[in-house]
Amino acid sequence: MDLTFLLLTLVKIVLICFVFAMIMGALLTWVERKLSAAVHDRVGPNRASIMGVTAMGLLHPIADMIKAFTKEDFVPAGANKALFALAPMLAMVPPLVVFAVVPFGPGPNFVIAPLDTGMLFILAIGGLGIYGAALGGWASNNSFALLGSLRAAAQMISYEVSMGLNLVGIFLIFGTVSLSQIVLGQGELLWGWLPMWGIVLQPVAFILFLTASMAENKRAPFDLPEGESEILGYNLEYSSMRFALFFLSEFVEIVVIAAVAATLFFGGWQIPWVDPQGTAGGWITAGQVAAFVGKVVFLCWVQMMIRWTLPRFRYDQVMTLGWKYLLPLSLANIVVTAIVVAML
């Protein structure tokens, strides 16, 4: 295999999976604090400082990292030590691997692995995150942690069904599961002026997909597997960097959801009416990459606003929403889309 190709792939892995995804995930911990403070009319993070400089609270993620590295790494008696150590890695790795097939710009240079089955790859790899939560609670030898892991497994599986079904309409319209081809398809125009973005063609699917994705990520208002008020959670017995991996994986998952939603529903790297085939190069290509990153940042903000706006559900309400409302609506959307596509 060509050495240049291997080096280029390695550079893309470092830049996309570690620099972009990890730094975005870490910054979102700061964004969440600042946004929650703004919503609640509070000051927000302002304590961590260097020589009196607080940098608007940006030093808090660094303080969190130092604290995580220096805290005691506690392993409960009777725990399955191998699986206890493996669970945080199983929670952290799948969201990073998903970025391998997300096109950040036009052409093969802006995607690590341009698979023709890109969306199926995302659904398959994303589903592995269930094992991290389930094993984390079971391996802890703690009944409350086990209850949290059972909640997590049931909730994640329930909402992954709806999440996948809400993408079928997009597949029907564009006739492919390749993310790169779907983005190119969204460069076409309806009636000669309206971009064929997924949000235009499948607005109901976008709302349902975002809801199911947030529930699958176990974020508030769907954070029942980590019920602090009930003293349970699959990560109950974790401390130090192992807890930090669980914590950070949820923020990286926010970036994953935003990246996938931007790719499927907001045109990916497309800028309306500008170089829809991505062949211009130069500053146009740089602008298209910046447009994709901007869409990802916007959708991360949307998820944060939802998290700090809606109250927490009960667990029975979460299951009811998934099976009695989201699933039937997802199936109905597929039927309507199939009929419209067949008529056209």
Buried (B, 14 or more C-beta within 10 A) or exposed (E): EEEEEEEBBEEBBEEBBEEBBBEBBBBBBBBBBBBBBEEEEEEBBBEBEEEEEBEEBBBBBBBBBEEBEEEEEEBBEEBBEEBBBBBBEBBBBBBBBBBBBBBBBBBEEBBBBBBEBBBBBBBEBBBBBBBBBBBBBBBBBBEBBBBBBBBBBBBBBBBBBBBBBBBBBBBBBBEBBBBBBBBBBBBEEEEEEEBBBBBBBBEBBBBBBBBBBBBBBBBBBBBBBBBEEEEBBBBBBBBBBBBBBBBBBBBBBBBBBBBBBBBBBBBBBBBBEEBBEBEBEEEBBEBBBBBBBEBBBEBBBBBBEBBBEEEEBEBEEBBEBBBEEBBEBBBEBBEEBEEEEEEE
